[in-house]
C-alpha cells in the first residue's frame, strides 16, 4: 500500500503525539508533578486526556486509510 502525503503526515503526527503523551504521562507520575499547584496539575491532567482523545481519533483515521481506496 502506497500512502498519500496526507496519510503520511497523519502517521507522523500520531507518532509525535504518542511520544509527547508518553513523556507527559511519565511526568504526571513523578514526584515533581505532585509538587505543582492544584490548578497547574489539573490543567496537565486535562491536557493528557485531550491528547489521549486525539490519539484515538488519529488511530481511527489511520485504520481507514487502506479501506478508503
N, CA, C and O atoms as a MOPAC input file, in Angstrom:
PM7 MOZYME 1SCF
protein

 N      0.84000 1    -1.17500 1     0.00000 1
 C      0.00000 1     0.00000 1     0.00000 1
 C      0.88600 1     1.23900 1     0.00000 1
 O      1.77000 1     1.38500 1     0.84300 1
 N      0.64000 1     2.11400 1    -0.94100 1
 C      1.36100 1     3.37300 1    -1.02500 1
 C      0.53400 1     4.45800 1    -0.34300 1
 O     -0.63500 1     4.66300 1    -0.66900 1
 N      1.15100 1     5.13500 1     0.59100 1
 C      0.42300 1     6.14700 1     1.34200 1
 C      0.44700 1     7.49300 1     0.62800 1
 O      1.44700 1     7.88000 1     0.02400 1
 N     -0.66400 1     8.18600 1     0.71200 1
 C     -0.77500 1     9.53800 1     0.17600 1
 C     -0.08800 1    10.49300 1     1.14600 1
 O      0.08200 1    10.17500 1     2.32300 1
 N      0.30900 1    11.67200 1     0.64600 1
 C      1.01700 1    12.62000 1     1.52500 1
 C      0.26100 1    12.94800 1     2.81800 1
 O      0.87200 1    13.01900 1     3.88400 1
 N     -1.05300 1    13.14900 1     2.73800 1
 C     -1.79700 1    13.48100 1     3.96000 1
 C     -1.84800 1    12.29100 1     4.92100 1
 O     -1.93800 1    12.47700 1     6.13500 1
 N     -1.79000 1    11.07900 1     4.38700 1
 C     -1.75800 1     9.89300 1     5.22700 1
 C     -0.41100 1     9.77200 1     5.93200 1
 O     -0.35000 1     9.43400 1     7.11400 1
 N      0.65000 1    10.04700 1     5.21300 1
 C      1.98600 1    10.03500 1     5.80400 1
 C      2.09000 1    11.07500 1     6.91300 1
 O      2.69600 1    10.81700 1     7.95400 1
 N      1.49900 1    12.25600 1     6.69400 1
 C      1.52100 1    13.30000 1     7.72500 1
 C      0.74400 1    12.87200 1     8.95800 1
 O      1.16800 1    13.13500 1    10.08400 1
 N     -0.38900 1    12.21700 1     8.75300 1
 C     -1.19400 1    11.75600 1     9.88900 1
 C     -0.42700 1    10.72000 1    10.71300 1
 O     -0.48200 1    10.74500 1    11.94300 1
 N      0.27400 1     9.82700 1    10.05500 1
 C      1.06300 1     8.81600 1    10.75900 1
 C      2.20800 1     9.46900 1    11.53100 1
 O      2.47800 1     9.10500 1    12.67600 1
 N      2.87400 1    10.42300 1    10.90700 1
 C      3.96100 1    11.13400 1    11.59300 1
 C      3.41900 1    11.91800 1    12.78900 1
 O      4.03900 1    11.95000 1    13.85200 1
 N      2.27100 1    12.54300 1    12.60800 1
 C      1.63600 1    13.28900 1    13.69100 1
 C      1.27100 1    12.36100 1    14.84200 1
 O      1.44800 1    12.71900 1    16.00600 1
 N      0.76600 1    11.18000 1    14.52700 1
 C      0.39700 1    10.20400 1    15.54600 1
 C      1.62500 1     9.76600 1    16.34100 1
 O      1.57600 1     9.65900 1    17.56700 1
 N      2.72400 1     9.51500 1    15.63400 1
 C      3.94800 1     9.08400 1    16.29800 1
 C      4.47600 1    10.18300 1    17.22400 1
 O      4.90200 1     9.90500 1    18.34500 1
 N      4.44400 1    11.42700 1    16.74900 1
 C      4.90300 1    12.54600 1    17.56300 1
 C      4.00600 1    12.72700 1    18.78800 1
 O      4.49600 1    12.91500 1    19.90100 1
 N      2.70900 1    12.66800 1    18.58000 1
 C      1.76400 1    12.81100 1    19.68000 1
 C      1.95200 1    11.70000 1    20.71000 1
 O      1.93600 1    11.95500 1    21.91400 1
 N      2.12900 1    10.48000 1    20.23900 1
 C      2.33000 1     9.35000 1    21.15500 1
 C      3.56400 1     9.57800 1    22.02200 1
 O      3.53200 1     9.32200 1    23.22600 1
 N      4.63400 1    10.05100 1    21.42600 1
 C      5.85100 1    10.33000 1    22.18600 1
 C      5.63400 1    11.41000 1    23.23100 1
 O      6.08700 1    11.27800 1    24.36800 1
 N      4.94500 1    12.47300 1    22.85300 1
 C      4.68000 1    13.55800 1    23.79400 1
 C      3.75600 1    13.09400 1    24.92000 1
 O      3.94700 1    13.46800 1    26.07700 1
 N      2.76300 1    12.28600 1    24.58400 1
 C      1.84600 1    11.77900 1    25.59600 1
 C      2.56200 1    10.84300 1    26.55400 1
 O      2.30800 1    10.88200 1    27.75800 1
 N      3.43900 1    10.01500 1    26.05100 1
 C      4.23400 1     9.12500 1    26.89900 1
 C      5.06900 1     9.92900 1    27.88300 1
 O      5.13600 1     9.60000 1    29.06700 1
 N      5.70900 1    10.99100 1    27.38500 1
 C      6.51600 1    11.84900 1    28.25100 1
 C      5.65300 1    12.54200 1    29.30000 1
 O      6.03300 1    12.62000 1    30.46800 1
 N      4.49300 1    13.04200 1    28.88600 1
 C      3.60700 1    13.71900 1    29.82100 1
 C      3.11400 1    12.76000 1    30.89800 1
 O      3.06800 1    13.11900 1    32.07500 1
 N      2.74700 1    11.54700 1    30.50700 1
 C      2.29100 1    10.56400 1    31.49500 1
 C      3.39700 1    10.23000 1    32.49500 1
 O      3.12800 1    10.04300 1    33.68200 1
 N      4.62600 1    10.15500 1    32.02200 1
 C      5.74700 1     9.90300 1    32.93300 1
 C      5.88700 1    11.06800 1    33.91300 1
 O      6.14900 1    10.86000 1    35.09800 1
 N      5.71300 1    12.28100 1    33.41900 1
 C      5.78800 1    13.44200 1    34.30500 1
 C      4.64300 1    13.43200 1    35.31200 1
 O      4.84400 1    13.76300 1    36.48100 1
 N      3.44700 1    13.05500 1    34.86900 1
 C      2.30100 1    13.01100 1    35.77100 1
 C      2.51900 1    12.02900 1    36.92000 1
 O      1.93300 1    12.18400 1    37.99200 1
 N      3.34400 1    11.04100 1    36.70100 1
 C      3.62500 1    10.03400 1    37.73300 1
 C      4.84100 1    10.39800 1    38.58500 1
 O      5.22800 1     9.64000 1    39.47400 1
 N      5.43800 1    11.55000 1    38.31500 1
 C      6.67200 1    11.92000 1    39.00300 1
 C      6.41000 1    12.65700 1    40.31600 1
 O      5.31500 1    13.16400 1    40.55900 1
 N      7.43400 1    12.69900 1    41.14100 1
 C      7.36200 1    13.44800 1    42.39400 1
 C      7.27000 1    14.94600 1    42.11100 1
 O      6.58800 1    15.68400 1    42.82300 1
 N      7.95200 1    15.37500 1    41.08100 1
 C      7.91600 1    16.80200 1    40.70300 1
 C      6.48400 1    17.25200 1    40.40100 1
 O      6.07500 1    18.34600 1    40.78700 1
 N      5.73100 1    16.39600 1    39.70900 1
 C      4.33600 1    16.72900 1    39.39100 1
 C      3.51900 1    16.92100 1    40.66000 1
 O      2.68700 1    17.82400 1    40.74100 1
 N      3.75700 1    16.07600 1    41.64000 1
 C      2.97100 1    16.14900 1    42.87700 1
 C      3.20600 1    17.44800 1    43.63800 1
 O      2.42900 1    17.78600 1    44.53100 1
 N      4.25000 1    18.17100 1    43.30400 1
 C      4.56900 1    19.43300 1    43.97600 1
 C      3.96900 1    20.65100 1    43.27400 1
 O      4.07300 1    21.77000 1    43.77600 1
 N      3.35000 1    20.44100 1    42.13400 1
 C      2.76300 1    21.55900 1    41.39000 1
 C      1.50700 1    22.07700 1    42.08200 1
 O      0.83100 1    21.33900 1    42.80000 1
 N      1.20300 1    23.35400 1    41.85800 1
 C     -0.07400 1    23.86900 1    42.36000 1
 C     -1.24400 1    23.09400 1    41.74600 1
 O     -1.15000 1    22.58800 1    40.62700 1
 N     -2.32300 1    23.01300 1    42.48300 1
 C     -3.50100 1    22.24800 1    42.06400 1
 C     -3.99300 1    22.66100 1    40.67400 1
 O     -4.33000 1    21.81200 1    39.84800 1
 N     -4.03000 1    23.97100 1    40.42600 1
 C     -4.52900 1    24.45400 1    39.13000 1
 C     -3.66200 1    23.94900 1    37.98000 1
 O     -4.17200 1    23.51200 1    36.94800 1
 N     -2.36100 1    24.01400 1    38.16900 1
 C     -1.43000 1    23.56800 1    37.12600 1
 C     -1.52000 1    22.06100 1    36.90700 1
 O     -1.54500 1    21.60300 1    35.76500 1
 N     -1.56800 1    21.29300 1    37.98400 1
 C     -1.65500 1    19.83900 1    37.83300 1
 C     -2.97400 1    19.44300 1    37.16700 1
 O     -3.01700 1    18.50700 1    36.36900 1
 N     -4.03200 1    20.15100 1    37.49500 1
 C     -5.31600 1    19.87400 1    36.85500 1
 C     -5.28800 1    20.13000 1    35.36200 1
 O     -5.83700 1    19.35600 1    34.57800 1
 N     -4.64000 1    21.23000 1    34.97200 1
 C     -4.53200 1    21.53900 1    33.54400 1
 C     -3.71300 1    20.49000 1    32.80300 1
 O     -4.04900 1    20.11100 1    31.68000 1
 N     -2.64400 1    20.02300 1    33.42700 1
 C     -1.81800 1    18.99900 1    32.78000 1
 C     -2.57000 1    17.67500 1    32.64400 1
 O     -2.42700 1    16.97900 1    31.64000 1
 N     -3.36100 1    17.33400 1    33.64200 1
 C     -4.17900 1    16.11600 1    33.53500 1
 C     -5.19900 1    16.26300 1    32.41700 1
 O     -5.42000 1    15.33100 1    31.64300 1
 N     -5.81400 1    17.42100 1    32.33400 1
 C     -6.79000 1    17.69700 1    31.27800 1
 C     -6.12600 1    17.61500 1    29.90400 1
 O     -6.69100 1    17.06900 1    28.95600 1
 N     -4.91400 1    18.16900 1    29.81700 1
 C     -4.15900 1    18.10500 1    28.56700 1
 C     -3.89000 1    16.65100 1    28.16900 1
 O     -4.03800 1    16.29100 1    27.00100 1
 N     -3.50100 1    15.82600 1    29.12100 1
 C     -3.23300 1    14.41200 1    28.83200 1
 C     -4.49200 1    13.71700 1    28.32300 1
 O     -4.42600 1    12.91400 1    27.39200 1
 N     -5.63600 1    14.02400 1    28.93100 1
 C     -6.89900 1    13.43500 1    28.47000 1
 C     -7.21400 1    13.85300 1    27.04200 1
 O     -7.64800 1    13.03400 1    26.23200 1
 N     -6.99700 1    15.12100 1    26.73500 1
 C     -7.25500 1    15.61400 1    25.37600 1
 C     -6.30400 1    14.95000 1    24.38200 1
 O     -6.70700 1    14.59900 1    23.27300 1
 N     -5.07000 1    14.78000 1    24.77300 1
 C     -4.10100 1    14.12300 1    23.89900 1
 C     -4.49000 1    12.66600 1    23.65600 1
 O     -4.33200 1    12.15900 1    22.54500 1
 N     -4.99400 1    11.99600 1    24.68400 1
 C     -5.44700 1    10.61000 1    24.51300 1
 C     -6.61700 1    10.54100 1    23.54100 1
 O     -6.67000 1     9.65200 1    22.69100 1
 N     -7.54900 1    11.47200 1    23.66400 1
 C     -8.68000 1    11.52000 1    22.72500 1
 C     -8.18800 1    11.74200 1    21.30100 1
 O     -8.64600 1    11.08200 1    20.36800 1
 N     -7.26100 1    12.66700 1    21.14000 1
 C     -6.70600 1    12.98400 1    19.83200 1
 C     -5.99600 1    11.76200 1    19.23800 1
 O     -6.09700 1    11.49600 1    18.04100 1
 N     -5.28700 1    11.03400 1    20.07900 1
 C     -4.58700 1     9.83300 1    19.62900 1
 C     -5.57800 1     8.78000 1    19.11500 1
 O     -5.32700 1     8.13800 1    18.09500 1
 N     -6.68300 1     8.60700 1    19.81000 1
 C     -7.71600 1     7.66300 1    19.38400 1
 C     -8.27700 1     8.07700 1    18.02300 1
 O     -8.49200 1     7.23400 1    17.15200 1
 N     -8.51000 1     9.36800 1    17.84800 1
 C     -9.03500 1     9.86800 1    16.57100 1
 C     -8.03900 1     9.60300 1    15.44400 1
 O     -8.42400 1     9.13700 1    14.37200 1
 N     -6.77400 1     9.89600 1    15.68100 1
 C     -5.76200 1     9.62500 1    14.65500 1
 C     -5.68800 1     8.13300 1    14.35100 1
 O     -5.56400 1     7.75000 1    13.18700 1
 N     -5.76300 1     7.28500 1    15.37300 1
 C     -5.74000 1     5.83900 1    15.14700 1
 C     -6.91600 1     5.40200 1    14.26600 1
 O     -6.75400 1     4.57600 1    13.36800 1
 N     -8.08600 1     5.95800 1    14.53100 1
 C     -9.26500 1     5.63200 1    13.71900 1
 C     -9.07100 1     6.07000 1    12.27200 1
 O     -9.39400 1     5.32800 1    11.34400 1
 N     -8.54900 1     7.26600 1    12.08500 1
 C     -8.31500 1     7.76500 1    10.72200 1
 C     -7.30400 1     6.89000 1     9.99400 1
 O     -7.50700 1     6.52300 1     8.83600 1
 N     -6.21800 1     6.56000 1    10.67800 1
 C     -5.16400 1     5.75700 1    10.06200 1
 C     -5.67600 1     4.36500 1     9.72400 1
 O     -5.30900 1     3.80900 1     8.68900 1
 N     -6.51100 1     3.80100 1    10.57100 1
 C     -7.06300 1     2.46600 1    10.31100 1
 C     -7.92000 1     2.44400 1     9.05300 1
 O     -8.08800 1     1.38600 1     8.44600 1
 N     -8.45700 1     3.57300 1     8.65400 1
 C     -9.32200 1     3.63300 1     7.48300 1
 C     -8.57400 1     3.93300 1     6.18100 1
 O     -9.18200 1     3.91400 1     5.11000 1
 N     -7.29100 1     4.20500 1     6.24900 1
 C     -6.56200 1     4.60600 1     5.05100 1
 C     -6.69000 1     3.59000 1     3.92100 1
 O     -7.06600 1     3.95800 1     2.80800 1
 N     -6.38700 1     2.33000 1     4.17800 1
 C     -6.40900 1     1.33900 1     3.11000 1
 C     -7.83400 1     0.95200 1     2.70700 1
 O     -8.04400 1     0.37000 1     1.64300 1
 N     -8.80500 1     1.27500 1     3.55300 1
 C    -10.18500 1     0.93600 1     3.25400 1
 C    -10.87800 1     1.98900 1     2.40300 1
 O    -11.93500 1     1.73300 1     1.82600 1
 N    -10.27400 1     3.18700 1     2.32400 1
 C    -10.94400 1     4.28100 1     1.63000 1
 C    -10.60300 1     4.33100 1     0.14100 1
 O    -11.11600 1     5.18500 1    -0.58200 1
 N     -9.75500 1     3.43700 1    -0.31500 1
 C     -9.39500 1     3.45800 1    -1.74200 1
 C    -10.37200 1     2.67100 1    -2.58300 1
 O    -10.21200 1     2.59000 1    -3.80100 1

